[in-house]
């Protein structure tokens, strides 16, 4: 009489008393903790490499802002919770700064001094909030105002491309943090 073949994980569970998946996850967790910096660098390399390839293949105008976004989001916070928080602040700051910066284009180009005075006033207003709870969002807002409107009242196309590049790079960074060696809310890199 033929005995039906048992799946490997069922036989493993009978022998060890633990499911194969839990043993694998325990071993992966130990590996990830021991090689945290290496896994972090692999994730960052994959994200930056992917963004660079997309920029080069599509010739996206001002594509370097996508690289800057990925570096600032993935930079010093190597765990998912921190990356998502930072990306959310980066995106909300970019939206606020983008809208404020784009609103300066409503000032007619012949009033360029009015544009620059309003730019200065709005930057100072946004800088006030860099000492609050969402300081990074406020800082990104100021930076985006400068990026969008700092070139003067005639640089409208560049402003739009810069905003688009920040958004798609933030999404790529979040997805990479979630799905490429994701670590939850535990820090991946510990000080040496």
N, C-alpha and C positions, 0 to 999 in steps of 0.2 A: 504494500500500500504506500502510495506516495504521500508525503507530508507536505502540506502547502508551505511555501517559502515565506518566512516572516520578514517584514521590512527590517532593515538594519537598525533603525532607531528603536524598534520594539525589542529586538534581541539585546541591544545595548542597555535598554531600560531594565530588562529582566536581570541582567548580570550586575549592573551598578546600582540600580534602584533610583537612578536619575535620568530624565530625558536627555537625549543626545543634544538637543538644542540648548539646554541650560549649560551643559558642559562646554559646548562651543562658545557660548556667550561669555562664560567665565574666563575661558582661555583668551578670547579676543580682548576682553576688558583688561586683563593682565598685560597682554601685548601692547594694547593702546596706551596704557599708563606708562609702560616702560619705554616706549618709542614715541611718546607724545609729540615731541618737537619734530621728528621726522615726518609723522603723519600730517602735522600742521603744515609743514613746508610742502608736502606733496599736494595737499588741498590748495594752498595758495598758488603753487606753480601751475596746477591745472586751470584754476580760474584765470590767472593773468595770461597764461598761454592761450586759452580759449578766446579771451577778449581781444588779445593781440591779433590772432588769426582772423576773427570776425572783422576787426578794423581794417586789416590789410586786404582781405578778400572783397569787402564791400566798399572800401574807400569812404567810410563815413566821415563827413566833415567834423573836425574837432574831436575826433575819436579818442584822443589822449585823455579827455575828461572821464571816459569810461575807466581807463586804467587808474587814474587818480582816485576815482570813487571806490574801486575795488580795494586799492591799497588802504584807503582811510577806513573802510568798513572792516576789512579782515585784519588790519594792522596789529593792534596790541590786544585784541580780545579774541582769544582762540576758542571760545565755547559758544554754542548755538544761542543761548539766551542773551548773551552780550552782543553777539553779532546782529541778532534780530532787533534788539533795542536800539543799537547804534544805527542800523539801516533804517529803521522807522524814523528816527530823529533826522537822519540824513535826508530821507525822502520828504518828510514834513518841512524841514528847513529849506529844502530846494523848492518845494511848492510855494511856500511863503515868499522866499527870496525871489523866485522866478516871477511870481505875480506882481510883487512890488517893483522889481526891475523892469518888467514889461510895461507896467503902468507909466513908467517914466518916458516911454516912447510915445505917449499921448501928447507930450509937450512938443510942439512943432520944432523942427530942426533949427530954424533961424533963431530960436531962443535957447541956444546951447548953454549960456550961463545959467539960465533957470534950471536946465537939466542937471548941471553939475552941483548947483546949490541944493536942489531937492535930493540928489544922490547923497550928498554929504549928510544932510539932515536925517534921511531915512537910515543911513548906515549907523549914525550915532544912536538913533532910536532903537534899532535892532541890537546894537552892542550893549545897551542897558540890560537886556534880558540874558546876556551871557553869564550873569552871576546868579541865575535862578535855577530851578529844578531841571529844566530841559536846556541846559547851557549849550550842549552840542547842537541841538536843533537851531538855537538862536545864532550860534557861530556859523553854521551852514547857511543860514538865511543871509547873514551879512556877506559871506563869501559869494553866494549866488547873486546877490544884488550887484556886487562889484563885477562879477563875471558877465552878467547879463547886460548891465547898463553902464559899466565903467568905461567902455569903449566910445561912449558918446551916443548922441541921439540917432546915429545913422547905422549902427551895427546890429540891426534887428535879426537878420538871418542867423548870425553866429549865436545870438542869445538862445534862439529856439533849439539849435543843434546841441548846444551845451546842456540844456535841460534834458533833452531826450537821452543823451549819453549817460547822464547821471542816473536816470531812472532804470534803463535796461541793465546797467552794470550793477546797480543795487539789487535787482531781482536775481541776477546770476550769482552774486555773492551770497544772498540768503539761501538760494537753492543748494549751492555747494556746501554751505555750512550745515544744512539739514541732511543732505544725502551722501556727502563724501566724508567718510570718517566722522560722522556727527557724534558729538559727545554730550549732548544734553546741556545741563547747567553747570557741570563740573569743569573747573579749569583744566585745559589740556597741558599747558606748559607751566611747570613749576620753576621758581627761581633756582639757579644752580647753586 
